[in-house]
């Protein structure tokens, strides 16, 4: 038994060391046998969640990631064969804009479907722990897209990667490791610009990346209706999901990302469920467009985003291109606990104030489209709009006496701007711009940023505690077909079992 374990450990070390030479986000590969970070156990709270959701410790996982929401989801296969959401992690930092990575050095974090095998797991990363996303895949290469070493890693620092805290990546790494121990050859990594809902598709309908986003939404929909990892192929420089052999074919179809698509079919149970979902999505999308849902503005010079929970902890923190909290402010979130250690060197997204100020002087771009055929479209009453041109006109006519120009001697209280006449051309969803002075505008000083959390460690320890709070009452939870909760052997010796 000892000799067998030793042999597996040696083979695993050799295989991993020879798999890839990681650079950029990573350092050289070393033997996993002596790496304590890579062998940290799955936290007790996550183990308890697996028991509750009827999952095995070593069952397969699937990862989904959303830039706009700044969230990373870990899905795990339950005993019924379907994947269920195990945990959602807020992303500490991502760089670039919404949209796929195109070329080396563009600071873009990749979007699309990628496969993560054991050789892409880097236990000796310069950013605590990491795994390589596998960019570029066959689709990216067919389009001539370039880039390398695009990672999901710790340290909350990104130059084209997706950065978590060290504690978060330790958990994510342990879940991937256990899935490999259980026999999963590779786990799927799905990266999206945002959750592919009708609302988000309507907001971004004028984005030049929409054709690509509609294509990867197909895979998103396949997963949503089946809760199974979609099979991914490429042909004619496009994605193909869940392709199967045609009934009259003698062999499985062979796909080439740059070649013509072979004959294939999509199983009818999957195809019909996807069609039904897409029909509902398209009907809702048509309603939103007909109502005049404002189009999201393009990047105004902001580099990437950060989840609101992290932005609240950083002086002058900003969520950048990620969404801020609804119903709560960054000041309110500053009182909550951060999911991991935020390094002192973190660089939050910096808004381009000049571009934002210029954009605020313009009317939002609203694309109005006719409703889809045979689709009932809800109507909406025009909302009242305050400020802007009508507010200035009212003042000139003597209909308003409020002083909307800030001065040094102004009292701290801010008077509410008077309501202006209705403007039916603008939908209710459009945010009302601030009132403008007739000739000049003096910027109001922004509120003081939240003070930094002095409890954050300046340097990170070798090992990171779990970001999952608490532990189950009993530490003896067991999983059908799984190893004991506390591993007595190393990543190296156990990993050989899947080779």
Buried (B, 14 or more C-beta within 10 A) or exposed (E): EEEEBBEBBBBBBEBBBEBBEBEBBBBEBBBBBEBEBBBBBBBBBBBBBBBEEEBBBBBBBBBBBBBBBBBBBBBBBBEEEEBBBBBEBBBBBBBBBBBBBBEEEBBBBBBBBBBBBBBBBBBBBBBBBBBBBBBBBBBBBBBEBBBEBBBBBBBBBBBBBBBBBBBBBBBBBBBBBBBBBBEBEBBBBBBBBBBBBBBBBBBBBEBEBBEBBEBBBBBBBBBBBBBBBBBBBBBEEBBBBBBBBEEEEEEEBEBBBEEEBBEBBBEEEBBEBBEEBBEEBBBBBBBBBBBBBBBBBBBBEBBBBBBBBBBBBBEEBBBBBBBBBEEEEBEEBBEEEBBBBBBEEBBBBEBBEEBEEEEEEEEBEBEEEEBBEEBEBEEBEEBEBBBBEBBBBBBEEEEBEEEBBBEEEEEEEEEEBBBBEEBEEBBBBBEBBBBBBEEEBEEEEEEEBBEBBEEBEEEBEEEBEBBBEEEBEEEEBEBEEBBEBEBEEBBBBBBBEBE
